């Protein structure tokens, strides 16, 4: 079947099944003038002022999502999103010139469900006429520092799918709109470009960067957001808004504002039209001096505004009328209702040459001592839970496909992954996983994720029952990180099903809480597996409180096939050997066939790390420190540390202890050095038998504050690597960017905070290197970090603060709970690898994917049924090492969404940076692929029909060659860092 007819067949199939309201990329059934065609005319010889009425509706912040939608808890903040949408629609109908943009699909989806058929038709008319326009269109406006790219793509896809199904092409946003996130990631820009957006506008950037750009008229630019993708694939026109996302001073006419209305009756004493017009013309003239064209934009709205839209529109109508009336007297200013896309269209028509940016917009500071780098780590437990939930959602999505119809309706009930998808989508909001919300809101995000887990467990249980042939009850142990699992603690015989969501085989260490001293473990083929029983660490016993009773842990390595499971049987030995015992000493070294880590016998700290394969060794010491958080009473600045801002009182952190009390454990499965630094900091340095990474499992908390000092705890790795003040961090888990101490690529930095001003977001990895050695640290959640000293890498693990940082959240970041009333305890892992720089990515790329998409363990009690299938793979063969299966998700009754990505950057690996070809028909073992059609990244446009604005950036830049065609309809080729999205029509084999 030819590609075009194949695409049409899939499109018609989706329409018939009700998956899409309109064929992607085709016209709606009646005449529509939405998008660029609906823009008001402008005046070519005048300064055109584009007024953009908008509201910024946080999907949780000071109130929960539900409280914001319904207008509950107005004692915290007066905000009710349902009333905003009611009021805006009513006011748009009163004047066809009026415009409004809406962003957060999570809220609009709720509102839409509650509307009558008549109101829905009215809103569709407003959308089709371009009077109500959606911008951005994701389920939320995601954070850009602490989100992982896979979760961002998912939440954008969910929001954009709803808009497409509801409104067709007129519901497709042309502009990405991130007016509130606290710094901007290059990977986000790359994703937005691949989603088909023509441009991107945001409100926040560093105050020094803004000053320079205002002076140079460089507030609108072309962002080249990938070093690997061929331009213009990841090029995105980017504009910086003039007032953040607020209206100009004196022109806020919301019920929450105090600015005077336009009083235009000349018979009244308070007539103020001339004053308002004069002030407006002065502001417009000033703004025009710092932008390039004769078009400027003004955001007329702010947080949760337009609840009484009449106030805004009545005054905006008057403003437009009276300012434009001055044209009769020679004024050269033209004011109009507009949208970001209409403004963008005029910039494109200007046909100017724009500057090129290739780095990102981190870190963000709003003043000399106010760096928003604390939120990179804020609420570390929530950040970890969100990352785990993303892994679980991908597993849930995959099994929903592989298990077929039984996944949603089987022996364990009726359910799907929708609840988990919504919970994860909301968690990407820039006041959610960022950790910048009030405590009760953070609790609500966690509750939603937990509810999503419960729904997905039904899907997973049904799917595994269908694939294994066993309907035995499956047990889920969600507290294995603190050695709690009632089944394994009490059972003499049980089985462990290990599902691997990666498209390649994995080897994974399993640690199960038990009370026996010796067990027999058999793999899916009935062969014995080397296992060891070791005592639970003191730190774990302390953390779990009264939530478990296991004295020991059973350790063994499992192997799971790609996109599949393997089942292990565990039996208690009646007369087995005693468990391995710990020794109260520091060993000289722990070592396997790949790595050797040595310890200082006097301090108990790490002293070196060696890669035995490449015969390289570095000096490596690691310890824990804390910065004394500023309370705002400094002689330099009154800015305290808080949920957003990191501001230590000193550039020198306090060492928690110069020595560690240690005990060691050596078995055939694992070697450990258990370190205690204080009652609230401990660590296990761990090396598994077949691992190329040294694991540091840290436990921090509760942070003591009885000395009235807020604490921001870091771990610091000091090495012999000559890093020259340079280190590297990933952007949202994908491409890696270079960072240089006290330096910004696009302006001459005046450094005012030597620590906080050198912190960057670390989403999944960071590394330092020289010509010979590269030390990479893979993290299990988003964290902040920096390289303050040559050869050093520090990562912030936990924060507990006693003061609010005066950025709106209104409470200190001081987490407690019923379980930990004395303060939150956080636990996590850092994985260290040492390699040659030219081959380091061959280790850290797959390692980071294993941490993000880790195997899911489920348990059954007793003996397995004789006919149970013990091993399964959803793939015919493992994918090539460079290829990652990013998305496998049910879309329609017989259609699935598939994303494949090349997970290496150009030039970072000699082995894996070549193009790779995959055959879609030979991919799955249980699915027959009948049709395939390529979509854009967000799955709301056919790829062949996606067109975007072209922009001029420099004289002499030659057009890049078009992407070569795939070898065949079924064979698709992936280049470095490329993600390709397909709609597959399938049937079960």
N, C-alpha and C positions, 0 to 999 in steps of 0.2 A: 504494500500500500504506500502511495506517495505521501511525503510528509504533510502536504497541505490537506489532502483528503483524510489522512489519519487524524490530524488535529481537529478537523470538522467533525469526524465521527465521534471522537471523544467529547467534543463540545456538545453535540446533539444528545449524546448519551447522558451527560450531566444535566442538561436542561430537562430531559424527559423524566429523570429520576428526582427532579426537584432540588438538585444540589446547587444549581445556579439559576437565578431569575432570568438572566439574559446571556446569550453567548458572549464570552469574554472578548472585549475589543470591538463589538458591533454596536450599532445604534439602538437606542431604546425604541419601542414601537411607535412613538409619535414624535412630532417635532420637538426638539429641545435646543435651548440656547445656553447650556451650562458651560462650565469651564471657561476657556479663554474667549469664547464667542460671546459670553454674557457680560463682558467687562464694559464699563461706561467709557465713553469717548473722552480722550484727553486733549489738551491744547498744546500743540507742538512748540509754540513760542513763549510758553509760560512755565512757571514753576508749578508743577502738579503735585498737590498734597493728597496722598491716598490715606483716607481715614478707614481704619479696619476695626469695626466693632467686634469685640471678642470677650470671652470669659475664660479664666484659667481655673479649671476644676480639678483639684488634687484628688486622686483616687485613694484617699486616706492621707492624713497628716496629723492635724490636731484632733480630728474626729475620725471615726471609722468610715469605711465606704458607705455602709448603710446609713449612718448618722448624717453624712453629707448629702446623700440622695434625698432623704426624707425631711431634712431640716431639723433633725433632732439635736438635742444638747446645744441649743443656741447660747447657753450660758458659757460655753467654751468659745464658740465662734458662730456668728450669725451666717448661716449658709444652708441653702436648700436647692439642690440642683434641679429637682423636678419643677420647682416654681420658675427657675431661670428659663428652662425650655418652654414651659407654658407661656410665659410672658413674651419671650422673643418671637415665637411663632405668631402670636396675636399682633405684635407690633409690625412684623414684616408684612403682614397682609394689608396694613393701612397705607403703605407707600411703596410702590414697585421699585423705587430707586434705592431703597434701603438694602443693606447687605449685613450678613452675620456669618462668622465662621465658628465651627465647632470641632473639637479635637478628640475628647476622651470617649471612645466608643463604649467602654464599660458602662458609663452613665447613660449614654444615648440608647443603648440596647435595652436597659431597664425601662426607660421612659417609653420607648416605642412599643414594648409589650403591653403597656397599659392604655394605649390609645385606641379610639374607635376606628372603624374602617373609614369613616368620613374624615377624621383628622389625619389618618395616614395618607389619604389621597391628597389632602391639602399640603402636607409636608412634602410629598413627592413632587407636587407642582412647584413648590418653592425651590427644591433641589434642581429640578429640570430647567428652571429658569435662571439658575445661578444666584438666586437671592439668599439661599442658605447653602453654604459651601463647607464641605468637610476638608480639614487639613490634617496632616499627619495620619490620623485614622486608625492608629493602633488601639489595642484595648486600653492602653494607658500611654502616658508620655514617660518613657523609660529613663531610668538613671543611666548615665554613660560611663561611670567609673567602675561600678561594682557588679554590673550585669554580665552574664556570659552570652556570647553571640547566639548560641542555639536557642536560649530562652527568649532573647529579643526577637529573633526571627519568628518564633512561635506566636508571641503575643501580637506582633504586627500582622501576621497572617490571619489570626483569629478576628481581629478588628476589621481588617480590610475585606475579609470574606463576608462578614455580615453586611458591610456597606455595599458590596457588589451584589449580593443576593437580594438586598432590599431595594437598591436604587439603580442598579446597572451602572453603565459607564459614567453617568453623572454623579454617582457617589464615589468615584475614584479620586482621591486627593492627588493634586499635582505638586504639592509642596510639603516638605517635612518641616515640622514646627516644634522646636525644643526650646521654649522661651525660659524655662525655669531650671533645668539641670545645671549642676554646679561645676562646670567644666565640660569639655566636649572631646569625645574619643574619635580617633581617625577611623577605627573600624565601623563605628556607627555611620559615618559619612559614606564609607564604602558600601555598607549594606543598603543605605537609602538610595544610592545611585543604582545599585543592582535591582532595587524594587521599582525603579522607573520614575522616581521623583525628578522633576526638572530643577528644583532648587531647595535650599535649606535655610531657615532663619532661626536665629537664637538670640537670647537676651543677655547672657552673662559671659564675660571674659575678663581676664586680668586687667586691673586698672591701669597698669603701665602699658600693656598691649593696646588698650583702648585709646589712651592718650596719643600714642605713636600713630595709630591708624587714623584718628581724627585729624591729626596734623597733616598726614600724607594723603588724605582722602582715600584711604585703603580699607574702608569698612565693608566693602563688597569685593569678593575674590573668587577664584576657582580653587577648590580644595582637591588636590590629587591624593586620594586616600588609600592608595596601595602602591607598593614598590614592585609588586608581582603582576598584577592584572594589567593588560594592555590598555592604555588610554584610548577612548574616554570611559572605559567600562566602570571605573571607580572614581571618575571625576564628578564633582558636585559643586555647582554654583552655591556660594554661601554668603548670606548677608547678616550683618550684626545690627540689631534693632537699636534705635536711638535712645530709648528710655527704659531699658530692660524689657518689660512688657506692659508698662504703665502708660497712662496718658501724659501729655506735657503738664507741667505744673500749672494749676489754676483751671484745668479743663477736665476735671473728673466730675461727672454728673450722675454718679450712682447714688443710691440711697445710703450707701456707707460713706459717702464723701461729704466734705463741707464746703466745696467750692460753690460760689453763687451761680444761680441759673442765669440764662440770658433774659434780661428784662427789656422787652422791646416795645413797650407802649410809651411813646414820647410824651404822653400827658402825665406820666407818673414821675415822681421825684427821683426814683431809683433807676431810671433808664440808663442802661450800661452797654448798649450795642457798640458804640464807638470804641469804648475802652476794651471790650472783649476782642473786637476785630483788630485793633491796633496791637494788642498783646499777642494775638495769634500770628499776625503777620511778622512780628518781630521774632517770635520763636521759629516760624517757618524759614525766615531768612537766615537765622543763625544755623539752623539744621542744614540748610542747603550748602553752607560753606564747608561742611565736612563730609559730603557725599559727592559722587562724581557727575551724576546726571541731573536733568531738570525734573526728576521725579524723586519724591521723598515719601516715607511711610510713617504714619503715626498710629500706635496701638491704642485704641479707645476702649479701654476696659482693664480689668485686673482680676485678682482672686475672687471667684464666686460672685462676680458682678452680673447685672442685668436681671436680678430677681424682680425688679420693677423696671422693665425695659423702657417703659414710656418716658421715664425721667431722662434716660440717655438719648433716645431717638428724638424726642421733642426738641432738645437743645442742639443735637447734631444737625437736625433739619435747619434750624435757625442759623447755626454757625455757617453751614454751607451756603445758605441763601445770602446772608449779609456779607460774608467775605467775597463771594463771587460778584455781588452787586458793585463792589469797588472797581471791578474791571471797566465799568462805564466811565470811570474817572482816571483810567490809565493804569490801574493795578495789573501786575503781571503774575498774579497768584490765582490758581484755579484749584478749588477744593472739591473732592468727590468721594462718595462712598466707594469703597474698594475692598479687595481681598488680597492676601499675599500672592496668589497666583496672578492676579491682574497687575499688581505692582511688578512682579517678576517678568511678566510679558513685556512691560515697557522697558525694563533694563535690557532685556534681550534685543528688543528692537533698536536700542541705542547703538548696538554693533560696536561697542568699545573693546579695547584690549584690557584684560583684567590681570591682576597679579596672581601668582601661583603659590599655594601653600602645600607643603608635604609633611609637616609634623602634626601635632595635635594642639589642643587648648588646655593642657594640664601643666602645672597646677593652677588653680584659680584663686586670686586674692582680690578682695574688694577694697583693701587699703594696705598700708605699709606693713602692719603686723597681724593681718587678718587672712591667713591662708586656710582655705577650705580643704584641708587635707586630713582632718581627723575622721571624717565620715568614711574614708577608705576602709577603716577598721571598726567603726562604731557597731555595736550589737553583734559581736562575733558569732554568738550562738545562732541568731536568726540568719546570718549570712551562710553559715554551714547548713542549716536546715533547708534553706532555699536551694542550695546547690544539690543536696541529697534529693530533694523533691524533684528537681529537674531530671536527675538520673532516673528516678522512679517513674516519672511521667513518660520518658522515652521508652522505658521497658514496657509500661502499660500500653502505649500506643502500638509498639511493635507486636506485642502478644495479641492485641485486639485484631490485628491483621492476620497474623499467623494462625490463630486459633479459629478463624472463620466465624460463622454465625453463632457458634456456641459461646464465644467470648462474652457477648452481651446478654445471653440467655442460656444458662446452664445449671448444673446442680447446685451452684452456690448463689443463685439469684439472678436478677435482671439489673444490669448497670452498664455504664460506659465511662469513658475518661473525661467527660465534659466538665464535671465538678473540679477535677484536678487541673484541667487546662485553664479554667477561669481563675482558680486560686493562684496558679503559677503566673498567669498573665498580670493579675493585680499586683503580685509580689515584685514585678519588674519596675513598678512605679518609682519615681525619683525621690519619694519619701517613704519607701518601703524597704527593699533590700539595702538601701543606702544607710539605714539605721537612724534617720533624722526625724522620726515620728515620735509622738508621745507614747508613753509606755503602754497604755491601754490599747492603743492602735497597733503597736508591735505585737501585742498578745493576740489581737484579732487576726492579723496576717498569719501568725503561726497556727491559730485555730482553723483558719480556712485551709491551710496546707494539710493539717492533720485530717480534716474532713475529706479532702481530696484523696489522701492515702487510703482511707477506709473504702471509698468508692472504687478506687483502682484495684484494691485487693480482691474485690469480687470478680473483676475482669481477669486479673492474673490467675486467680484460682480456677475459673472456668476454662481459660485458655490452656493452662497446664494440664487440667483434667482431660481436655480434648486431645491434646498432643501426646500425653503419656498413657492414656487409656485407664487412668486411675482417678476415681472420684473421692479418694480418701481426703479427709479434712486437712487443709493446709494451715499451718501456724506461722505467724509472722512475728519476728522478734525485733522490735524497733530500737531496743536499747543495748544492742551488742557492744556499742562503743564504751559502755561502762560495765560490761560483763553481766548483763541481766537477760535471761531467757528462761522462763519457768519450765518449758518443756525439756530443754537439754540439762537443766539443773536436776530434774527429778526422774528422767526416763533412763531405763537400762538399755533400751534399744530404740533408735529413731533413724530417719533418713534425712539427708540434706540435699535439696534440689538447688543447683547453682545455675542461674540463668545469666548468660553473657550478652549484653546489648551491643557489643562491638562486632564488627564484621570481620574479625580475625580471631583466632584462638587466643585465650588468655590463661595465664597461670596466676593464681590469686591465693594469698594466705588467709586461712580461716581460723578464727579464734572463738571458741565456744565455751561459755561458762558451764562448768560441770562440778560435781561433788565426788566423783569416783577418782581413782588414782591411775587407772590404765584402761585403754579402750582399743578395740580393733576397728579399723576403718577400711572399708572395701570400696573400690571405685566401681564404675558402671559395668566393667567386665569381670567383676568379682575378684580382682587382684588386690592384695594388701597395699595400703598406702602408709608410708612412714608417718608416724604421729607421735606427739609427745604431750604429756600433761605437766603443766608448770603452775606454780602458785600464783594466784591473783596478786597484783602489785598493791602495795599499801595505798598508793594514790587512788587506785580504782576503788578500793574498799571505802576510802574516805568520800569519794565523789558520789557513789551510788546510794549513800545513806542507808535506808532500810528497804531499798527496792530490789534486793537480791541477796541470795545466801550462798552463792557458789564460792567454794574455797579455792578452786583451781580453774585453769583454762586448758581446753584441749586444742592443740595446734596441729594443723596439717595443711599441705598445699593442695589446691584443687586445680584441675584443668577443665575448661569449658569450651565447647566448639563455637564457631562464629554464629551469632544470632541464634543461639540455641542453649540447651541445658545439658548438664550431666548430673547424675544422682549418685550420692555416696551414702553407704550404710554404716552406721556407727553402733557398736555393741560394747557394753561394759564387760571387762574381763573380771571374772570372779577372783582370780589369784594372780593379778598382774603385778608388775614391779611398782615400787613407790614412785611418786612423781619426782621430776627433776627438782633439785633444791638450788636455792640461790646461795651465793657465797658473799660474805660481807667484805668485799675488797674490790679494788679497781684492777681489771686485767690489763696486761700490756697492750693487747689489741683484740679486736674481733675481726674475723676474716672469712670470706668465702672464695670461690674461684675467680670472682670478678673484682672485689673490693677488699681493701684492708683499712681499718680505722684504728688509730693508736690513741692512747690516753696517757695523760700526765699522772703518774702515781701519787704525786704530792697534792694535786688539786682535784683529781677526779674528772677533769675536763678533757674534751677532745684535744688532740695535739697535732694530728696529721690525717690526711686521707690519700689513699693510693688507688689508682686503677691498675690492676695487675695485668690486664690484657695489653694495655698500651704502654705499660711501664712508666707511668708518670706519678709524681707525688707532689703534694702541696702541703705547706704548713697550714693547719686549720685549728683555730680555737673558737669555741662557741660558749656564750654565756647569756644570762638574762639581766636586764637593766630596767629602770623606770625613770621616766621624765616626770618631774614635778610640774603638774599642770598649773598654768597661771590662773590666779583667782581674780585678775582684772585690776589689781592694786599696784601694778608696776609703775615706776617713775617714767618709763618709756611709753607705755600704752595701757589703757584700761580694758583691753580685750582679754577675756578669759578663754580657756579651752572649753569646748562644749561638743555637742553632738556633731556639728559641722566642722568647727575650727580646731586645729591643733596649734597650741601656742605654749610651748614649754617655758618655764621660768629661766632655764639655763640651757646652754648648748651642751653641757656635760651631764649625761645621765648618771643616776646612782646605780652602782652595781648591787644586785640583790645579795650575792655571796661570791667571794672569790674562790671558794672551794665548794665541792659538792660531796655530800655523803653518798656513797655508792654501794651497790651490791650487783653481782654479775650472775648471769645464767647462760650456760652453754649447752645446747642440744644439737641433734642432727638436723632439726628443722629451723631453728632460729638461735641467734646469739643476742643477748641483751646486756646492756649496762643501765641499771636503774639509778637515777640521780635525784637527790633531794637538795634543793637550794634554800628552801625556807618552808614554813608551814603552808604557804600559798603558791609555791612554784616547785614543780617537779617535772621530770622528763625521763623517758625511756629511749635510749639510743639502740636501734634494733637493726639487725642485718639477717635477712632470710637467706636460706641456702642457695636459691636460684635467682637472687635479685641483683640487678645492676644499680640499685639505689640504696643509699643509707637512709633509714627512716628515723626521724626525730619526732616522737610523740610527746607533745607538751601538754601540761595541765596547769592552768593559771587561774587562781582565784580561791576564795573570795578576796579581792584586793582590799587590804585594810585601809580604812579611812578614819580611824579613831584619833589619828594625829592631825585631822582636818586638812590633809593634803590629798588632792586628786592625783591619781596615778595613771600613767600611760606606759604600759609594759611592752618592751621590745625584746627580741632575741637578736644578737649580733654575731655574725660570722666574720672573723678576722683571718685573712689568708696572706700567703706570700705572693699572690697574683699581683702583677703590676698593672692595675686597671686604669691608671692615669686619670682618675676622677670620672670615669665613664662606667655606666652600667646599663642594663637593658631590661625592659619590661614588656609584657605582652599587652595588646590592646583588645579588651573583651575576649581574651582567650585565643586570639588568632595571630595576626602579624605582630612581630616584635619591633619595638622602636628603641633607638639609642637615646639615652639620657646622659647629660653632662652636668656635673656639679656647678652651681651658680651660673647657669647659662640657659638662654633661650634662643632658638634658631632664628627668630624673626624680629628680635629687638635687643638692644643693649640693656641687660638686666641690671637694675640697682637692687642688690640682694639686701633685704631687711630682716629676714628670719633664716638664719643659716641651717636650721634643722627642718622646720616645717616647709620652708621654701624650696627644699630639695627632696620632698616626698612626692611619690607618684603612685597611682593605683597599680597594684599587682593582682591581676585577675586569676591567672593560673601558673605563671612562672616569672622568674627574674634570674638574671645571671651577670656575672663579671668574668672578664677574660683578659688574657694578654696573647702574645703570639703562640704560646705553647699550651696553655691550660685554660679550660673553661669550667667554672663551678656554676651549676644550674640548680636553683631551688624551685621545686614544683610545690605549689600550695594547694590546700584542699578547700579553699574559699577565697573570696576577695579580701585583700589586706592592703595596707599602705606600707611603703618602705622607701629606702634610699641608700645611697652609697656616700656616706659623709666623709669617710677617710679612704685613702688609697688602699685597694685590696680588701675593702670591707663591704658587707651587705647587711643592712638591718631591716627587720620586718616587725611592724607593730602587731601584737597579738591580742591585746585586751585594753580596755579603757574604763575607768570609773572616775567620774567627775562630780564635783560638788557645786558647780555654778552653771547657770545657763549662759550660752554664748551670745545671746541677744540677736538671734537671727530668726526668731519667730516661734520656735517650738515651745518656749516658755517653761522648760523644766530641765534640771540637770540630767546628764546621762549617768544615772545611778541605778543600775539594774539589780533588783532583788526578786524573789519569788517565794511561794509557799515552801518549796523544797529548800531554797537557799535564801532564807530571810536575812542572812548576814552578807549577802552579795553573790552575784553570779559567778559560777565556775565555768570556764571554757576549756575545751580540750580539742586538740587538732593535730595534724601531721604535716611535717615538711619532709620532702623527699629530695635528697642531695645526690647529684651525679657529677662525676669528674670525667671529662673527655677532652680530646683535641678539639679546638674550635671548629675545624672544618667538618667534623663528623658528630658534633654534640647533638644536633637536631635529630639524628637517627635514634638517639635515646630519649630526649625530652619530649619530642612530639607524641610518640605512642604512649609514653608514661603519663603525660598530662591527660590524654584521652581516657586512659584507664581510671584515673582519679575522678574525672568528671562523670564518666559512665561506668560506674563500678558494678560488679555482679550483684544480682538480687538473690538472697538466700531465703528459701521457704522450707518448712520442716513438716514432716509427718511422723506420727508416733507409731511404734511397733514395727512389725514386719511388712514389707511391701507385697502387694498382690503379685502372684507369679507372672502374670501377663503384662505387668507394667513396663512401659517403654522407658528405659533408664537414660537414654541419650538421644539428642535430637539437634539438628541444625536446620535453620530456616533458609540457608544458602546452599547452592550446589557446591560452591567452592568459596574459600576465604577470598575476600577482596585483596588486590595488591596492597603492599604495605603503605603506599602513598595515598590510598583512597580510604576515606572515612564515610560510612553510611550515617548521614546526619539526621535524616527524617524518614521514617516509615510509619504512615498514619492513615487510618481509614478516612476516606473522603465521602464516598457515596456507597450505595449497596454493593456495587462491583467495581469501585474505583478506589485507588489508593494514591496518596501523595508520597513521592520519593524524592529525597535530596541526596546527591552524592557530592563529596567535596575532595579536592586535592588538598591535603593538610600540610604541605610544605611550602615555604616561601622560596622564591627564586634565589638560587645560589647558596642556600644554607646546607645543602647536602649533595655530595657527589653521586650518591646512589638513587635519591628519590625526588629529584627536581625536574625530571623529564616528564613530558605529557604521558598520560596513562589512558588506555582505552578499556571500557567495560561494556560487555554485551548484556543488554537489559533482559533479553529472552532467556539467557543462561544464568540469571541471577538467583532466583528463588527455587527452593526445593518443593514447596507446597503450593506455589502460585504459578499459573500459566499466564504469561503476559500476552494479551490479545491486541493491545494498542498502546501507544505512548505518544504524548504530545508535550513539548517543552513549554514551561511557564517562566515568568520572571521570578525573582527570589521570593517574593511575598505571595506568589500563586494567585494573583488577581489580574494578570494579563497574559495572553499568549506571547511567548518570547519573540516570535517573528513580527508581531504587531507593535511591540514596545518601541516607541520613538521618544527621544528626549531632545531638549534644546542643545545646540552646539554653541560653544563659547570660544572667543578668541583670547589667547593668553600671551602669545609672544610672536614677534615677527619671525618668519622662517620656519616655524614648526610645521613639519610635513604631516599630512594625514596618515594615520596608522593603517596598515593593511587590515582588511576585514578578516574575521576569524575563519580559518579554513573549514570546509564542510566536514562533518563526521564521516567515517568510512562507509556507514550505511545507516538506515533508519534505526536499527537496533543497537548499533555500536556507537557509543558516545565517548568522546575524548575530553579529558580533564587536564587543564594546565595548572601550574602552581597557584595555589590559593583560590582556585576557581570553584564555585558552588553551582551546580546545575540542578534544576528543579523540574520534575516530570509528573504529569498526571498519567497513571497507568490504568488501563482497563484490564481487569484480571478475573480469573475464576480459579477455584480450588482444584488442584490436581486430583 
